[in-house]
Amino acid sequence: MRQLYIADSNADFANFIATVARRDGWQVEICATGRVLLDKLAASDGPACLLVDVNMPEMDGPQVIEGLAVLERPPLRLRFITTGSNTSIRAAKLLAKPIGWRLTTTFTNPCRWRR
């Protein structure tokens, strides 16, 4: 089964994305911080797609990238998300919250693993 990790301190948003992803056949893990995400990734194996909020308490999205560099695991695909009207675009493939159901289902397409 395809694995999706959502790292976002906004529980309502993370649960929304998780619901849509599960309906599309994803196995989903929700992490409230980047530290929790790295801990879960270190304890698991297999390819995964990561949806990581740029601005989180304790460990933000860019810090998660630094933490991923030391993990020895199969390939990971990463997408950043962020929120707020004053948030600047910090990555080429960035999703600005809130996003709707249709966009949610399309963002997972690049994360699908080819057989």
Contacts in CASP RR format, 6 or more apart in sequence:
PFRMAT RR
TARGET T0000
AUTHOR 0000-0000-0000
METHOD contacts of the structure
MODEL  1
MRQLYIADSNADFANFIATVARRDGWQVEICATGRVLLDKLAASDGPACL
LVDVNMPEMDGPQVIEGLAVLERPPLRLRFITTGSNTSIRAAKLLAKPIG
WRLTTTFTNPCRWRR
1 25 0 8 1.000
1 26 0 8 1.000
1 27 0 8 1.000
2 25 0 8 1.000
2 26 0 8 1.000
2 27 0 8 1.000
2 49 0 8 1.000
2 111 0 8 1.000
2 112 0 8 1.000
2 113 0 8 1.000
3 26 0 8 1.000
3 27 0 8 1.000
3 29 0 8 1.000
3 44 0 8 1.000
3 46 0 8 1.000
3 47 0 8 1.000
3 48 0 8 1.000
3 49 0 8 1.000
4 18 0 8 1.000
4 21 0 8 1.000
4 26 0 8 1.000
4 27 0 8 1.000
4 28 0 8 1.000
4 29 0 8 1.000
4 48 0 8 1.000
4 49 0 8 1.000
4 50 0 8 1.000
4 51 0 8 1.000
4 108 0 8 1.000
4 111 0 8 1.000
5 28 0 8 1.000
5 29 0 8 1.000
5 31 0 8 1.000
5 37 0 8 1.000
5 40 0 8 1.000
5 41 0 8 1.000
5 48 0 8 1.000
5 49 0 8 1.000
5 50 0 8 1.000
5 51 0 8 1.000
6 14 0 8 1.000
6 17 0 8 1.000
6 18 0 8 1.000
6 21 0 8 1.000
6 28 0 8 1.000
6 29 0 8 1.000
6 30 0 8 1.000
6 31 0 8 1.000
6 51 0 8 1.000
7 31 0 8 1.000
7 32 0 8 1.000
7 33 0 8 1.000
7 34 0 8 1.000
7 36 0 8 1.000
7 37 0 8 1.000
7 50 0 8 1.000
7 51 0 8 1.000
7 52 0 8 1.000
7 53 0 8 1.000
7 56 0 8 1.000
7 61 0 8 1.000
7 64 0 8 1.000
8 14 0 8 1.000
8 17 0 8 1.000
8 30 0 8 1.000
8 31 0 8 1.000
8 32 0 8 1.000
8 51 0 8 1.000
8 52 0 8 1.000
8 53 0 8 1.000
8 56 0 8 1.000
8 81 0 8 1.000
9 32 0 8 1.000
9 33 0 8 1.000
9 53 0 8 1.000
9 56 0 8 1.000
9 57 0 8 1.000
10 53 0 8 1.000
10 83 0 8 1.000
10 97 0 8 1.000
11 30 0 8 1.000
11 32 0 8 1.000
13 83 0 8 1.000
13 97 0 8 1.000
13 98 0 8 1.000
14 30 0 8 1.000
14 32 0 8 1.000
15 30 0 8 1.000
16 104 0 8 1.000
17 28 0 8 1.000
17 51 0 8 1.000
17 104 0 8 1.000
18 28 0 8 1.000
18 30 0 8 1.000
20 101 0 8 1.000
20 104 0 8 1.000
20 105 0 8 1.000
21 28 0 8 1.000
21 104 0 8 1.000
21 108 0 8 1.000
22 28 0 8 1.000
24 105 0 8 1.000
24 108 0 8 1.000
26 49 0 8 1.000
26 108 0 8 1.000
29 40 0 8 1.000
31 37 0 8 1.000
31 40 0 8 1.000
32 56 0 8 1.000
33 56 0 8 1.000
33 57 0 8 1.000
33 58 0 8 1.000
33 59 0 8 1.000
34 52 0 8 1.000
34 56 0 8 1.000
34 58 0 8 1.000
34 59 0 8 1.000
34 60 0 8 1.000
34 61 0 8 1.000
34 63 0 8 1.000
34 64 0 8 1.000
35 58 0 8 1.000
35 59 0 8 1.000
37 50 0 8 1.000
37 52 0 8 1.000
37 64 0 8 1.000
38 59 0 8 1.000
38 64 0 8 1.000
38 67 0 8 1.000
38 68 0 8 1.000
38 71 0 8 1.000
41 48 0 8 1.000
41 68 0 8 1.000
41 71 0 8 1.000
41 73 0 8 1.000
41 76 0 8 1.000
42 71 0 8 1.000
42 73 0 8 1.000
44 73 0 8 1.000
45 73 0 8 1.000
45 74 0 8 1.000
46 73 0 8 1.000
46 74 0 8 1.000
47 74 0 8 1.000
47 75 0 8 1.000
47 76 0 8 1.000
47 77 0 8 1.000
47 113 0 8 1.000
48 74 0 8 1.000
48 76 0 8 1.000
48 77 0 8 1.000
49 76 0 8 1.000
49 77 0 8 1.000
49 78 0 8 1.000
49 79 0 8 1.000
49 108 0 8 1.000
49 111 0 8 1.000
50 64 0 8 1.000
50 76 0 8 1.000
50 77 0 8 1.000
50 78 0 8 1.000
50 79 0 8 1.000
51 79 0 8 1.000
51 81 0 8 1.000
51 107 0 8 1.000
52 61 0 8 1.000
52 64 0 8 1.000
52 78 0 8 1.000
52 79 0 8 1.000
52 80 0 8 1.000
52 81 0 8 1.000
53 60 0 8 1.000
53 61 0 8 1.000
53 80 0 8 1.000
53 81 0 8 1.000
53 82 0 8 1.000
53 83 0 8 1.000
54 60 0 8 1.000
54 61 0 8 1.000
54 62 0 8 1.000
54 80 0 8 1.000
54 81 0 8 1.000
54 82 0 8 1.000
54 87 0 8 1.000
54 90 0 8 1.000
54 91 0 8 1.000
54 94 0 8 1.000
55 61 0 8 1.000
55 82 0 8 1.000
55 83 0 8 1.000
55 87 0 8 1.000
61 80 0 8 1.000
62 90 0 8 1.000
65 78 0 8 1.000
68 76 0 8 1.000
68 78 0 8 1.000
77 110 0 8 1.000
77 111 0 8 1.000
79 93 0 8 1.000
79 94 0 8 1.000
79 95 0 8 1.000
79 107 0 8 1.000
79 110 0 8 1.000
79 111 0 8 1.000
80 90 0 8 1.000
80 91 0 8 1.000
80 93 0 8 1.000
80 94 0 8 1.000
80 95 0 8 1.000
81 94 0 8 1.000
81 95 0 8 1.000
81 96 0 8 1.000
81 97 0 8 1.000
81 99 0 8 1.000
82 90 0 8 1.000
82 94 0 8 1.000
82 95 0 8 1.000
82 96 0 8 1.000
82 97 0 8 1.000
83 96 0 8 1.000
83 97 0 8 1.000
83 98 0 8 1.000
84 96 0 8 1.000
84 97 0 8 1.000
87 96 0 8 1.000
93 110 0 8 1.000
95 103 0 8 1.000
95 107 0 8 1.000
99 107 0 8 1.000
END
